[in-house]
Structure formats: C-alpha cells, structure tokens
C-alpha cells in the first residue's frame, strides 16, 4: 500500500488563465480543486474577493480611448488586480489556459512558457487553429484529457 501511495501524482499549484466571459472557467477550477490541486481563481482570488474588474476603475470603461486605457493602468485598483494575479502566476508551477480567452490570458500563458513552467491549453470548442499553441506542454480537448495530462 505504501508503494501505491508514493505513485500518486503530486498536487500542482495551478493558475487558470481565461476570460471573465468563459463559461467553462469555473467548472475547470472546481474540477482541478476536487482532484487535490491548489488553484488560483482570478474571479475569487481570496475569500470574499470577487477579483479585478475595469468597472471598479470607471463605470464607463468600455468607452475609453487608447489614452484613457493606458492611464487606467496606473489606477490603484488596476495595480492591485495586476499584483494579485502576477503574484499568483509566480506562485504557480503550472498554467492552464482555458479557451476561449482574450489578450490578458494569452499574455499569462506566455509567461508560463517563458518561465519554463508547464502550460496546458484546454480547448473545449472548435475554433481557428493557432500555430503558437505548439509552445504548450499539451493542447487538451476535454477536461478528462487535461486531468490525465496533469497526472503524468
């Protein structure tokens, strides 16, 4: 029995990168946690914290031009959101990019690749192919496939 226990995969520290609009993100976070992994969820970084949103900086953020967008990056709320997420990326040993996702999530995925950490991409829908996904540790097409890859 001791030998079987020693063959259990070590729980990972996982950063899930995705979009606020992604309908799969919460299910992926929950599945990873049920499997024993420690998971950073940008929607709920800590108990009682609902994560960063641009509407906390300005309720009219969707009408910003590029100058206002750049200026907003210096806002204390934006800085706090960035600091939380970036610290979690540094803490994590594994990144999971849940598609579809936007620019921030792809920059986060690039961080994991550049830092030499495992990066798994989870693509649950048909979409345009992306050549640079070859940089990932694996491109998984189901949650079960992701879980199997993480266990190796």
Secondary structure, 3 states (H helix, E strand, C coil): CHHHHHCCCCCCEEEEECCCCCCCHHHHHHHHHHCCCEEECCCCCCCCCCCCCHHHCCCCHHHCCHHHHHHHCCCHHHHHHHHHHHHHHHHCCEEEEEECCCHHHHHHHHHHHHCCCEEEEEECCCCCCCHHHHHCCEEECCHHHHHHHHHC
